[in-house]
Amino acid sequence: MSPIPEFDDGERWVVESTLKERYGKIVSVQLADVELKLAAEDAQLTACPTLYWEERGAGFVVAKVGEGRYRSMFFYADDPLEEQFGAGKPVYEDLFECVTAVLRVQADHEKERKGAHSGRTAQDLTDAP
């Protein structure tokens, strides 16, 4: 099996421009590698090129798990359990969809962590202790 190709300039542009649109500023994106099981039945881990960034108290990774195939997750640095949260589908074939999905899931999770539940109003949140 050939190694998974690194992120190319076009893929990095997709991620960086999506983050700039989401946060209204340039976000530092770093190259990294993670080891993942590419399939549940795999006995060994595979090194995957990864893009990593931190924003709003969360760390994000988008791993390239094959040519045109991506997996994303996020986690909170202050989480003592070091839980990782996925972005919905196990593998995306569209990088933009993969990045926007993890951003959306994290934003929803951030609201829950801050107590913003369905049916509560801005006034409820302002009055909360």
N, C-alpha and C positions, 0 to 999 in steps of 0.2 A: 504494500500500500504506500503510495507516495505521500510525502508530508503535505499538510494543508498550507496553501499559499498565504503569504502575509496579506494584510490589508493594503490595497493599492491607493493611489492618490484620490481617485474618484470615490472610493468607499469612505475614506477619511473625510472628504468634503461633504458627503451626505450626512455623516454623523455630526461634524462640527457645525454645519449650517443649520441642521435641525435643532441643535442645542442653543445656537445663537438666537434662533427664532423663538424658542421656548422660554429662555431666560432673559432675553433682551441684552445680552452681553456675550463676549467671547469666553468660552469655557475651555480650560486647559484639558486636553485629552492626551493620555499617555498610552504608549504601546506597552503591552505586557504579554505574558503567556499564562495560561491556566491549563491544568490537566483535567479532562472530563471523560466520563464514559459516553461514547457517542451513541450507544444503544444500551438499553437496560440489561440485555444479556451479555454485554461485553465484560470480560474478566479483567481487562487491563484499562488503564487510563491513556488517553491520547493528548499530546501537547497541542493546544489550539492557540493561534494568534488572537490577541484580545485588545480591545480598546477600553480604557478605564478612565472614569472621571468622578469627581465628588461635587455635589451641589446640594444645598439645603439640608445638610446633616446626613445625607445618604451617599453611599458609594455605589457606582454603577459599573457593570461590565457588559460588553457585547463581545461574545466569542465567535470566531469564524470556525464552524465545525465541518466545513467542506466548501468546495467552489460554489459560491452563490447561496450558501446556507449559514444561518446565524442563530445564536441562542443568546438571550439576555436575562439579566437578573439584577437585583439591587439588594442592599443591606444597610443597616444603620450602625455606625461606628460606636454609638453609645448603648447598643443592645447587648446586655450581658450574655444572652443565649447565642449571639452571633447568627441569628436566623437569616436565611437567604430567601428572597421572594422572587419567583419567576414572573414572566410577563404574559402568561396565557398559554400560547402554543409552545410545544417543546422545541420546534424548529421553524424558523421563518425563511422563506425564499426571497423576501424583499427586505433589504436592509432598512429602508425608511420605515416600513411597517413595524419592523422589530424594535427600532429605537423609539418610535412614537408609542408603541404598546407599553414598553417598560416605563416611559415617562408618565403615561396615563395611569398605570397601575400604582406607581409610587405616589403620584399626586393624590389619588383616592385613598391610599393607605395613610398618607400624611394627614389628610383631613380626619380620618378615623382616630389617629393617635392624638390629635388635638381636640377630639370630642365633637367634631362636626358630624352629627348623625342626621339622617333624613327626618324632616319635620321640625328641626331646630332652626331658629332664625338667627340673624346677625345679632339681634338684641339678646337672645338667650346666651350666645357666646360671650358677648360683652359683659353680661351680668354674672357669668360663671366665676366661681372663686378662683 
